[in-house]
Amino acid sequence: MHYYIITGASRGLGKALADAALELPNTSVLGVSRHATITHERYTHQPLDLSDMLAVQNNLHKVFPARPDAESITLINNAAVLGDIGYLGEHQNEHFEFVFDVNTVAPAMFMNTFLSAYSNLTIPRTILNISSGAAQRAVDGWGAYSASKAALDALSRTAQKEQDIRGTGIRIRSLSPGILDTPMQEHIRSAEVSDFSEAAKFANFHAENKLTQPTEIAEKLIHWLSKPISHRKLVVFHVNDLEINF
């Protein structure tokens, strides 16, 4: 059995990834999110609020049990929040804790537990962190989101270096999926120009049908994940790199 563990599996890219994985034979998906929206004989749901650190700590053992029949195991840290859009100096301080907990701390805990549970196996094992182009450039109004995704990229690079040194064969990647038609984009389009100078540009992406559907990206990613592991040195990359047989 090929096991996929996907956070944020109730909607958007996470749901599309779960659906795409379940299209393949001999796969099992464990979805981690607050609500279940998938019904399938090979789908299991773990209800969890990733902003609740105590709940995450107490439920990690349910997400990463021993899987003696596994042919491969893949963790996709997909869940993320943009948080309130606005400039630093104009937020409540709790905003930063919320965004970093969901986007960086929870994925780090998932990665840490995955590596602890499965590092001694010899089957293909992959951690795929869903990042953002905002991790690589300054986007006004998105300070916490951009910084939390940049931290996730850095953590991915470090974790891959460590696994290479240990010779575990585990693949860790951090991928920017591009601009997708998801609920997060709806939130972005509602922003005031005074809080986000690119508001009009992002509204035009939707009006001009320039947003990519999550199902399209999900199919590419699941296809890539299902292929034999190629140990390339580049850890952080964009979904378009998959077109060149990354």
N, C-alpha and C positions, 0 to 999 in steps of 0.2 A: 504494500500500500504506500502511495505517495502522499505525505501529510503536508497540508498547508495551514499555517496559523496566521490569520489576517485580522489586524485591528481596524476598527472603524468599518466593519463589514455590513452595516445596516443601510448604507446609502452611498451615493457618489462612486468614486473610484474603488473604494473598498468592496462594495457590493458587486460591482462589475468584475473585480478580480475573483471574488468568490464564485460568481456564476461561471466565469470562464474556466476556472480550475475544475469545477464540477462537470463541465462538458467533457473532460478527459476521462478515460476509463481508469479504474483502479486508483482513484484519488479520494481523499477525505479532507474536508475543510472544517476547521474550528474557527468560528467567527467570534471576535471579542468586541463588544460594544454595549451600549446601554439597552438597546432594543433589538429584538430579532425580527428580520423582515424576509428571511429565506426559509423555505420549507423544502427539504430534500433529504432523502434517506442517508446520504453520506455527508450531511451537514450537521454540525453540533454547535450550539450557541453557549457562550460563556458571558452572562450579563456582567458588565463592569464599567464603571465610570472612571476613566483614566485621569481625571482631575482629582480623584480621591486617593491620595497616596497610601493611606492605611488599607483601603480596600484592595488596591493593587498588590501591596505586600502580602495580604492575607489570602489572595486568590491565585498567585503565580503558580503554586504547585498544581493547580487544576489545569493550567494552560500547557504545562510542560511535563506530562507524565512519561514514564518509560514507554517506549513504543517498539517492542521486540520484533514486530512484523514490518517495520518501516523499510522501504526501499530508498526513500529520500525524505528529508524534512526541511521545510522552508518556512521561515518567519518573515512576514511582510508587515513592517511597522508603517501603517498607512494613516492611522487616525491623527488628525491635527486640527488646531483651531487658529483662526486669524486673530481673534480677540477684538477688542474695540479699536476702531481706526481713529488715530489721532496722534498728535505730536507729543514727544516726551516733555514733561512738565505740565501736561494737561490730563494725565491719567490718574486714577486711583492706584496706589502701589500694589494692591491685590491683583491688578491686571497682569503684571509681570509674572507673579507666582503662578497664576492660572495657565498662562500661555506656555511658560517653560515647563510646568509639570506635565502637560499633555504632549507637547512637541519634543521635549528633550529628556526629562527625568523618567517618565514612564517608558519610552523606547529604550533608554539606557538600562533600566531594570529588566525589561524583556530580553534585551540582548545578553545581559549578564547571566540571567537564569538559563536561557537557551544554551549558551556556551558551557555553563556549568553542567547542565543535564546531558548534553550530547557531544561534548568534545572528544570523548573516548571511542565514539562510533567510527566506522570506516565507510559508511554510506555517504552519498552526496548530501551536504548540508549547506544551506544558504540563508543569509540574513539580507533582506532587501529593505532599505529605509527609503521611504518616499520623501524627498526633499523638495526644493523649490528654487527657481531661478532667483528669487529674492534673497537667497543665501549668498549670492555672489555679487549683488549690487545694492546700493542704498536706495530704498523705496520709502519716501516720506509717508508717515502715518502708519507704517508697518514695523516699527522698531523692534518690538518684542518678537513678532513672527519671523522677521528676517534673521535676527540674532539667534533665535532658537533653532532655526533650520541650519544656520552656519555651524552652530555647535554640534548638530547631528552629523553634518558632513565631517567635521573634525574627529568626532568620536568614531565614525565609520573607518576613516583612514587609520586611526590608531589601533582599533580592534583588528583590522586586517593585517597590519604590520605584526601585531602580537601573535596572531594565528599563524602567520608565515614563519615567524621565529620558532614557534612551538611545533610546526610541521603538522598541524591537525588536518589540513586540506579543506578547511571551512572557507567558503566564499562570502565576503561581506561587501555590499555595494550600497551607494546612496545615489538615488536617481531623481532628477527633475523631470516630471511628466509633461511639462508644457502647460498651456492655459486651457483648462478643461471646463466643460459646461456642468458645473456642480453647484450645490447650495452655497459654497464659499464665494463663488462668483456673484451670486445674487446679493450676498452681503456687501461685497466690494462695490457693486453698482449703486448701492444705496448711500454711499459715502458722500459727504459734502466736499466740495473743492477745497474749502478752507482746511479740511483735515487730510486731504489726499489730492495732490496736484494732478495725478494721472486719472482722476475719476472719469473724465469724459472719454479718454482713450479706451478704458476698459468697458465703458458703456457701449462704445462703438464696436468693440469686438463681438458683443452679443447682437447688436442691431444688424451687423453685416455678416452674421453667421460665420464668424472666424474662430469660434470656440470648438475645440475638439471634443467629441463625445467620449465619455469614460470607457464605454465598451470597446472602442477602437484601440485605446491605449492598453486596456486590460488584456485583450487578445494578444497584442505584441509581447507584453511582459510575461504572460503565462507560457507563450511559445518559447521565449528565450529561457525562462526558468526550467522548462522541461528538457532542454538540450543538455548535453554533457558539460560539466563545468570547465570553463577555460580560464586559467589563472593569469589574467592580465594585470599589469601594475596599476592601471587607472582604476581608482575606486569610486570617485565621484564623477558622474557623467549625466548627459541629457538623453531623453528617450530617442532622439533622432540618431544617436550613436548606434542604436540597435540595428539600423539599416545597413551598417557596414560590418555586419557579422561580429559585433563586439563580443 
